[in-house]
Structures are given as C-alpha cells and as structure tokens.
C-alpha cells in the first residue's frame, strides 16, 4: 500500500516553530495535502507528551489518531475531498550539535 508521510515535524514546543504546530493543525494540514502519516515530533518534551496522551488514541500497531471529538472538529473544517483520518507516529529529532567543547 502506497501512502505519503511526513516524519520530520516539530511541535509548538520546539524552537522557532508556530504556536499552531499542535495536533489539530498538523492533522488538518496533513489531510489538506494528502499526507496519511505524520510524525509527532519532539515527543520527549514533557508537556507535548501530555498533550499526545490526552488527544491521541491507538490506531494500528505503532500508529495513533486523534480522539473522535477532535477528529470531528478537524473534519468539519475540511472539504469533502480531504476527508479521512491522519495517523501519527511518535518521532523526535536527535541533535548531534554540541555547544560544549
């Protein structure tokens, strides 16, 4: 099965990102652009992890989706051609830049 994924996403808690990099907006834009799987980005951030736990439910093994009430809100903002469900995969960047030494 072929699908589009974007696994390099940052949350609103990452430096220099939009305050709209929350799950609802990520799901909205993914569906609008035809992306089926989106990385959560920054899942080790404690506040972001809380939001992930509050707003996502398990879907297929290793994937999550918005809780039904949030999914309904996103669907209401989209035209019929963009209907569907966005899947989320836990992801995080690994920084290899060290400012010490």
Backbone torsions as a table, in degrees:
resi	resn	phi	psi	omega
1	UNK	NA	125.5	178.5
2	UNK	-92.4	141.4	175.6
3	UNK	-157.1	162.9	177.4
4	UNK	-98.8	140.8	179.3
5	UNK	-137.6	149.1	171.5
6	UNK	-128.4	104.7	-174.8
7	UNK	-101.5	1.9	177.6
8	UNK	-113.3	79.4	-179.5
9	UNK	-120.6	146.5	174.0
10	UNK	-110.3	148.0	176.4
11	UNK	-83.0	174.4	177.6
12	UNK	-68.0	-8.1	-180.0
13	UNK	-93.3	-2.7	176.8
14	UNK	-84.1	155.1	179.3
15	UNK	-63.6	142.2	173.3
16	UNK	58.9	38.8	175.6
17	UNK	-120.5	163.1	-179.5
18	UNK	-71.7	146.8	173.8
19	UNK	-66.9	-12.7	178.0
20	UNK	-87.7	7.4	176.9
21	UNK	-83.0	55.6	175.4
22	UNK	-105.6	174.6	-173.6
23	UNK	-62.6	-41.8	-179.4
24	UNK	-62.4	-45.3	-179.8
25	UNK	-69.1	-38.4	177.5
26	UNK	-62.4	-42.4	178.5
27	UNK	-65.8	-43.4	179.8
28	UNK	-57.3	-53.4	-176.2
29	UNK	-69.9	-33.2	176.4
30	UNK	-61.5	-48.2	-179.0
31	UNK	-65.7	-38.0	179.2
32	UNK	-63.9	-30.9	-178.6
33	UNK	-99.2	1.5	177.7
34	UNK	80.4	22.5	179.6
35	UNK	-93.6	125.1	-174.8
36	UNK	-89.7	-33.1	-177.4
37	UNK	-127.2	130.8	-178.5
38	UNK	-125.6	135.6	172.7
39	UNK	-71.4	148.4	179.6
40	UNK	-79.7	-25.3	-177.4
41	UNK	61.9	139.4	171.1
42	UNK	55.6	29.7	-172.9
43	UNK	-64.3	-12.0	178.0
44	UNK	-83.2	-7.7	176.1
45	UNK	-69.3	125.5	-172.9
46	UNK	-59.3	-39.8	-179.6
47	UNK	-72.2	-40.5	177.9
48	UNK	-63.7	-41.7	178.5
49	UNK	-59.7	-39.8	176.5
50	UNK	-60.7	-43.0	179.1
51	UNK	-65.2	-40.2	177.7
52	UNK	-60.4	-44.5	-179.1
53	UNK	-66.9	-33.7	-179.0
54	UNK	-77.6	-31.6	-169.1
55	UNK	-109.2	-11.6	-178.3
56	UNK	-112.6	153.0	172.5
57	UNK	-130.1	157.8	179.3
58	UNK	-63.3	142.3	173.3
59	UNK	-117.5	-114.3	175.2
60	UNK	-79.0	167.2	179.3
61	UNK	-54.2	124.8	179.1
62	UNK	82.8	-1.7	-179.4
63	UNK	-124.2	153.6	-180.0
64	UNK	-129.9	164.6	175.2
65	UNK	-140.3	164.1	176.8
66	UNK	-62.9	150.2	172.8
67	UNK	-61.7	152.3	-173.7
68	UNK	-52.8	-39.8	-179.2
69	UNK	-66.3	-38.6	177.3
70	UNK	-70.7	-39.1	177.8
71	UNK	-60.4	-39.2	179.1
72	UNK	-64.7	-40.0	177.6
73	UNK	-61.9	-44.8	179.4
74	UNK	-64.3	-45.7	-179.5
75	UNK	-59.3	-36.8	-178.9
76	UNK	-65.6	-23.5	-179.3
77	UNK	-87.9	-8.8	-172.2
78	UNK	-109.0	149.5	175.1
79	UNK	-71.6	162.4	-178.6
80	UNK	-53.3	-34.2	-178.5
81	UNK	-67.1	-16.9	-177.6
82	UNK	-105.8	12.4	-179.0
83	UNK	-73.3	151.9	-178.0
84	UNK	151.7	-162.5	-180.0
85	UNK	-133.2	131.4	175.8
86	UNK	-87.0	135.4	173.6
87	UNK	-102.0	145.0	178.3
88	UNK	-116.5	142.5	176.0
89	UNK	-123.1	132.6	178.2
90	UNK	-60.8	131.4	179.4
91	UNK	-149.2	160.8	179.9
92	UNK	-158.0	148.8	173.7
93	UNK	-84.0	149.4	172.1
94	UNK	-111.2	121.3	-179.6
95	UNK	-90.0	128.1	176.7
96	UNK	-109.2	13.5	178.1
97	UNK	-97.1	126.3	179.1
98	UNK	-118.8	127.9	179.4
99	UNK	-88.3	-9.5	174.3
100	UNK	-92.2	147.0	178.1
101	UNK	59.5	NA	NA
